[in-house]
Amino acid sequence: MIHSTAVVQCRVPDSASIGPFAVVGPEVVLGERVVIDSHAVVAGVTTLGDDVKVGPGAVIGTSPQDLKFAGERTTLEVGARTVIREMANINCGTIATGKTVVGEDCFLMAFSHVAHDCIIGDGVILANSVNLAGHVEIGKKAIIGGVVPVHQFTRIGEYSMIGGGFRVSRDVAPFTLAGGEPLRMIGINKLGLRRNGFSNEEIALAVDSFRYFFKSSETMASKVLAVLSDTTENELKRRMAEFISASSRGVTI
């Protein structure tokens, strides 16, 4: 299953497939049933989990686009069943964290870019031409719409959704829907929560949490402290409070 024009320098499982003119480096580790399509490049110290698919022209595992990078040995990890579409690009980490990580069951659409030291949770979707700067963290099942640039060190919470074409410069809280220019909180990502098995009661609790943090008049610091100090608060509100409490760039409001 290795095309005669491919340049492959690593061990390839019998179940894997490598297409015409693809290039796979010597330190790459391929899982079972991996598919690397035509003209793709898989370089560096890169591990692809089982059933990963790399589309035509995608370039992954290459050196960081960081002027401080001095050739140190860093890695890229891509989880099982993740799909990386045409012309997408993922860089290895830098000495700051040592690795870039893309979780399982992710979908990185055409021309998306994941920079060095990003940590992407399971089930994340990046639509066409999403650009993640270095050190971005994205929680599980988050969805980012097309042509969205995300500022370095920004965090995007689990189960959130960001509309296409909007710039992300501050953290986006879990479970929320964000859009507009400048980016602002619109509400709770109800459809996303429902699709991921959240009950009507849990969605109602998420809505209540959103109103508490983003619509009430107290300071954000006092609201977060109150939730973290109260052991009776619901889990979704506590998860949102913990996310906000850990923010270094500030949270989109």
Buried (B, 14 or more C-beta within 10 A) or exposed (E): BBBEEBEBEEEBEEBBBBBEBBBBBEBBBBBEBBBBBBBBBBBBBBBBBBBBBBBBBBBBBBBBEBEEBEEBEBBBBBBBBBBBBBBBBBBBBBBBBEBBBBBBBBBBBBBBBBBBBBBBBBBBBBBBBBBBBBBBBBBBBBBBBBBBBBBBBBBBBBBBBBBBEBEBBBBBBBBBBBBEEEBEBBBBBBEBBEEEEBEEEBBBBBBBBBEBBBEEEEEBEEBBBEBBEEEEBBEBBBBBBEBBBEBEEEBBE
